[in-house]
Amino acid sequence: MTEDRRPLVLHVIHHLVTGGMENGLINLIDGLPSAEFRHAIACIEDYSEFRHRLRRKDVEIVALHRSRVGIWQVRRQLFKLCRRLRPAIVHTRNLSGLDALPPARMARVPACVHGEHGFDVDNLKWDRWKPSLLRKMHSPLVNRYVTVSKQLENYLTQHVGVAPSRITRICNGVDTTKFAPATLKPVEMLPPHLRGESLTIVGTVGRAQPVKDQATLLRAIASLVQRHPRLRQTLRVAIIGDGPMLSGLRDLAATLGIADIAWLPGAMDNIPGALQLFDMFVLPSLGEGISNTILEAMSSGLPVIATDVGGNGELVDTGKTGELFSPNDSKRLTDLMHVYLQSPEAAKAVGRAGRARIERDFSLGAMLRAYRRLYDQLLSDNADAVARLSRT
């Protein structure tokens, strides 16, 4: 049997579960030419049913379970994995991905690229010294860095000491065919008790975890219906996504007295349909890189109200494609939502402007072309080492 000479990219992430970065990885693997690249995924912890979103069926996925077996066992497994798969490129992501860099270099992987996609909730201000030190210690092992936002690029240069020439900024891309404005709102997705005439649905999509802070949205909705009681008849709030905070968010909705207008179904497969159900998209996160969900909401023709954190300000053009507010500021969020509720035609115009911006600046094709150029350059710069892979 002829040996497959296509270069293999080994992607290393923390979990392969529902999330923006993970969705971007799946889009990347499915979108790059299968005739040119092979792929494998190593999960520092584990994977979920989310892996079935991959259309390509030739992708090996390995779970390493670091929290159970410990870091040294994970590094041994990564070394063996690199020796067995012989990747031409190891592409690590975020802090836990650093664990793969020493084993990859020991296994003589020709090239390593490291991506930064956002920060954990306990390091939103970049003030923890240990993550920066770990990144600095691993920097000599990295050929190229990728960031999804200008803010993350600044972090690498200012706090880790990475030269700007080693950093490539590649913004996330969105499938504008899959995420498109609704021709007919799919109200049948709502539970029967939440349906009604002339509904306005404010929604968000994201993992139910502290950094996403969906509680601020619930508090703002509660304040809105308290100030304007008639809205209870037509206003609905939807929080799509599973995670450790889901039960607490449901309890909070009940405590705030809005359980009768709130929909928290957990994880959903049909995110494009959910966005077509919405009239307004809110992202109350405490921190972000470049939010896939903002991109998908804009592509779906929705006005966006998001916290002014991370790369959100690079996506939301205030007054044109949406509005920004400070984290935890439920009062300001209440006011911004009320403006859109009072002026539905203006809100629709904002949504149309967001869709036009996505088509112009954030297409999936543009992202795929950028990663293809990056991988091709790494293969070219390390051609001799790559060629040795096929001879061993």
C-alpha positions in Angstrom: 0.0 0.0 0.0 1.3 3.5 -0.9 2.3 5.6 2.1 0.2 8.8 2.5 2.5 11.7 1.9 0.1 14.4 2.9 1.5 16.4 5.9 -0.3 15.7 9.1 -1.3 18.6 11.5 -1.7 17.5 15.1 -4.1 19.9 16.9 -3.8 20.0 20.7 -6.6 21.5 22.7 -7.9 21.2 26.2 -11.4 19.7 25.5 -13.2 19.0 22.3 -16.6 20.2 23.5 -19.1 22.8 22.5 -17.3 26.1 22.3 -16.2 28.8 19.9 -12.6 27.8 19.6 -13.6 24.2 19.2 -16.1 25.1 16.5 -13.3 27.0 14.7 -11.1 24.0 14.8 -13.8 21.8 13.2 -14.4 24.4 10.5 -10.6 24.5 9.9 -10.2 20.8 9.5 -13.3 20.4 7.4 -12.5 23.4 5.3 -8.8 22.8 4.4 -8.3 20.8 1.2 -8.3 17.1 2.1 -6.0 16.4 -0.7 -3.3 18.6 0.9 -3.6 18.0 4.7 -4.3 15.2 7.2 -5.4 16.0 10.7 -5.5 14.5 14.2 -6.7 16.0 17.5 -5.2 15.4 21.0 -7.4 16.5 23.9 -5.4 17.3 27.0 -8.6 16.3 28.9 -11.4 14.7 26.9 -13.9 15.0 24.1 -17.7 14.9 23.9 -20.4 14.2 21.3 -19.3 17.5 19.7 -16.7 15.6 17.8 -19.4 14.2 15.6 -19.7 17.6 14.0 -16.6 16.8 12.0 -17.5 15.9 8.5 -14.1 14.4 7.8 -14.0 10.8 9.1 -10.3 10.3 8.8 -9.4 12.4 11.9 -8.0 10.5 14.8 -9.1 12.0 18.2 -7.2 11.1 21.4 -8.3 11.9 25.0 -5.3 12.2 27.4 -7.2 12.8 30.7 -4.6 15.0 32.4 -6.6 15.7 35.5 -6.8 11.9 36.1 -3.3 10.7 35.1 -1.1 13.8 35.7 1.0 16.0 33.6 4.0 13.7 33.2 1.9 10.8 31.9 0.3 13.2 29.5 3.7 14.3 28.2 4.8 10.7 27.8 1.6 10.0 25.8 2.1 13.0 23.6 5.7 12.0 22.9 4.5 8.5 21.9 1.7 10.0 19.8 4.0 12.3 17.9 6.4 9.3 17.3 3.5 7.2 16.0 1.7 9.8 13.9 4.8 11.8 12.8 3.1 15.1 12.3 4.7 17.8 10.2 3.1 20.5 12.3 1.9 20.5 15.9 -0.7 23.2 16.4 -1.3 23.9 20.1 -4.0 26.2 21.6 -4.2 28.2 24.8 -2.5 27.5 28.1 -3.0 23.8 28.4 -1.7 23.3 24.8 1.8 24.2 26.0 2.0 20.8 27.5 2.5 19.3 24.0 5.4 21.5 23.0 8.3 19.8 24.8 7.2 16.3 23.8 6.7 17.5 20.2 10.2 18.9 20.1 11.7 15.7 21.7 9.9 13.7 19.0 11.5 16.0 16.4 8.3 17.4 15.0 9.5 19.9 12.2 7.2 22.8 13.2 5.1 24.0 16.1 2.5 26.8 16.0 0.7 28.0 19.1 -2.6 29.8 19.1 -4.1 32.1 21.7 -7.9 32.3 21.6 -8.9 34.0 24.9 -8.3 34.0 28.7 -9.7 32.1 31.6 -12.1 33.9 34.0 -9.3 34.1 36.7 -6.9 35.9 34.4 -9.0 38.4 32.5 -6.7 41.3 33.3 -3.4 39.5 32.4 -2.2 40.0 36.0 -1.4 36.4 36.9 2.4 35.9 36.6 2.4 32.1 36.3 0.5 31.9 32.9 2.8 34.5 31.4 5.9 32.8 32.8 4.8 29.4 31.4 4.2 31.0 28.0 7.6 32.7 28.1 9.3 29.5 29.0 7.8 27.6 26.1 8.3 30.4 23.6 11.6 29.1 22.2 9.7 25.9 21.2 7.3 27.8 19.0 7.9 28.6 15.3 4.8 30.9 14.9 2.1 32.3 17.0 -1.6 32.8 16.0 -3.9 35.2 17.7 -7.6 35.9 17.0 -7.6 39.5 18.2 -5.4 42.5 18.5 -5.7 42.4 22.3 -4.2 38.9 22.4 -1.4 40.0 20.1 -0.7 42.8 22.5 -0.6 40.4 25.4 2.0 38.2 23.7 4.2 41.1 22.8 3.9 43.0 26.1 3.6 40.3 28.7 5.3 37.3 27.1 8.0 39.1 25.1 7.1 37.6 21.7 8.5 39.5 18.7 5.6 40.9 16.5 7.3 39.3 13.5 6.5 35.9 15.0 2.8 36.6 15.4 0.1 36.1 12.7 -3.4 37.4 13.5 -6.1 35.3 11.9 -9.7 36.3 12.8 -12.3 33.6 13.1 -14.5 33.0 10.0 -18.1 32.2 9.8 -20.0 30.2 7.2 -22.3 32.8 5.8 -24.5 30.2 4.0 -25.1 28.2 7.2 -25.6 31.3 9.4 -28.0 33.5 7.4 -31.0 35.7 8.2 -34.3 33.9 8.6 -36.9 34.0 5.9 -39.4 32.6 8.3 -38.7 32.6 12.1 -38.7 28.9 13.4 -41.0 29.5 16.3 -41.7 25.8 16.6 -38.3 25.5 18.3 -39.8 27.2 21.3 -41.6 25.1 23.9 -45.4 25.5 23.5 -45.8 27.5 26.7 -43.4 30.1 25.5 -45.0 30.7 22.1 -47.3 33.6 21.3 -48.1 36.4 18.9 -45.6 39.1 18.0 -42.8 37.7 20.2 -39.5 39.4 20.6 -36.8 36.9 21.6 -33.5 38.1 23.1 -31.0 35.3 23.1 -27.4 34.2 23.8 -25.4 31.1 22.9 -22.4 29.8 24.9 -21.2 27.4 27.5 -22.9 27.9 30.9 -19.7 28.7 32.7 -18.6 31.7 34.9 -16.7 33.6 32.2 -19.9 33.8 30.0 -21.9 35.5 32.8 -25.3 34.8 31.4 -26.7 35.8 34.9 -26.2 39.4 33.9 -28.6 38.9 30.9 -31.2 37.3 33.2 -31.0 40.2 35.7 -31.3 42.7 32.8 -34.4 40.9 31.5 -35.9 40.8 34.9 -35.4 44.6 35.3 -36.8 45.2 31.9 -40.1 43.5 32.6 -40.3 45.0 36.0 -40.0 48.5 34.5 -42.3 47.7 31.6 -44.8 45.0 32.7 -46.5 44.8 29.4 -43.4 43.3 27.9 -44.0 40.1 29.7 -46.6 39.2 27.1 -44.2 39.4 24.2 -40.6 39.2 25.5 -38.7 36.0 25.8 -35.1 35.3 26.8 -33.2 32.3 25.5 -29.9 31.0 26.8 -28.6 28.2 24.7 -25.7 26.1 26.0 -24.8 23.4 28.5 -22.2 23.6 31.3 -21.7 23.7 35.1 -23.7 26.9 35.6 -26.9 25.8 33.8 -28.8 24.6 36.9 -27.9 27.7 38.8 -29.1 29.9 35.9 -32.4 28.1 35.8 -32.7 28.7 39.6 -31.8 32.4 39.1 -34.5 32.8 36.5 -37.0 31.4 39.0 -35.7 33.6 41.8 -36.0 36.7 39.5 -39.6 35.8 38.6 -38.9 35.3 34.9 -38.9 31.5 34.6 -42.2 31.8 32.7 -40.5 33.8 29.9 -37.1 32.1 30.0 -35.9 29.2 27.8 -32.7 27.4 28.9 -32.7 24.1 27.0 -29.0 23.3 27.4 -26.9 22.2 24.5 -28.5 22.3 21.0 -27.3 21.0 17.7 -29.2 23.5 15.6 -27.5 26.7 16.5 -28.2 28.4 13.1 -31.9 27.7 13.7 -31.7 29.1 17.2 -30.1 32.3 15.9 -32.8 32.6 13.3 -35.3 32.4 16.1 -33.8 35.4 17.9 -34.5 39.1 17.3 -31.5 40.3 19.3 -28.3 38.7 20.4 -26.6 39.5 23.7 -23.1 38.4 24.8 -22.5 39.4 28.5 -19.1 37.6 28.8 -16.4 38.7 31.2 -13.7 37.9 28.7 -13.4 36.8 25.0 -10.9 36.4 22.3 -12.8 36.8 19.1 -16.3 35.5 19.7 -17.6 33.0 17.2 -21.1 33.5 18.5 -21.0 37.3 17.8 -19.8 36.5 14.2 -22.6 33.9 13.8 -25.2 36.3 15.2 -24.1 39.1 12.9 -24.1 36.7 9.9 -27.7 35.8 10.9 -28.7 39.4 10.6 -29.1 40.2 14.3 -28.3 43.4 16.2 -25.6 42.5 18.8 -25.2 43.9 22.3 -21.9 42.7 23.9 -19.6 43.5 26.7 -16.6 45.6 25.7 -14.0 42.9 26.4 -11.4 41.1 24.4 -11.9 41.3 20.7 -15.6 42.2 20.9 -14.9 45.8 20.1 -13.1 44.7 16.9 -16.4 43.1 15.8 -19.2 45.3 17.1 -19.1 48.8 15.4 -21.0 50.8 18.0 -24.1 52.4 16.7 -23.8 50.6 13.4 -23.7 46.8 14.0 -24.6 46.8 17.7 -23.7 48.2 21.1 -21.1 47.6 23.8 -21.5 47.7 27.6 -19.2 47.1 30.6 -19.1 43.6 32.2 -21.7 43.0 34.9 -23.5 46.3 34.1 -27.1 44.9 33.9 -28.6 48.4 34.1 -26.8 49.5 31.0 -27.8 46.3 29.2 -31.4 46.9 30.2 -31.3 50.3 28.7 -29.7 49.2 25.5 -32.2 46.3 25.0 -35.1 48.7 25.6 -33.9 51.0 22.9 -33.9 48.2 20.3 -37.3 47.0 21.6 -38.7 50.5 21.1 -37.3 50.7 17.6 -37.6 47.3 15.9 -37.0 48.7 12.4 -33.8 50.4 13.5 -32.7 47.1 15.2 -33.3 45.3 11.9 -31.2 47.9 10.1 -28.4 47.3 12.6 -28.7 43.6 11.9 -28.4 44.1 8.2 -25.3 46.2 8.6 -23.8 43.4 10.7 -24.5 40.9 8.0 -22.8 43.1 5.4 -19.7 43.4 7.6 -19.4 39.7 8.0 -19.6 39.1 4.3 -16.9 41.7 3.8 -14.4 41.0 6.6 -15.1 37.7 8.4 -15.9 35.0 5.9 -15.0 31.4 6.5 -13.1 31.4 3.2 -10.8 34.2 4.4 -9.9 32.3 7.6 -9.2 29.1 5.7 -6.9 30.9 3.2 -5.0 32.5 6.1 -4.4 29.2 7.9 -3.4 27.5 4.6 -0.8 30.2 3.9 0.5 29.8 7.5 0.8 26.0 7.2 2.4 26.2 3.8 5.0 28.6 5.0 5.8 26.4 8.0 6.2 23.4 5.7 8.4 25.4 3.3 10.6 26.9 6.1 11.1 23.4 7.5 11.2 21.4 4.2 14.3 19.3 5.1 12.8 18.1 8.4 9.4 17.4 6.7 11.2 15.4 4.0 12.9 13.3 6.7 9.5 12.2 8.0 8.8 10.3 4.8 12.1 8.6 5.0 11.8 7.3 8.6 
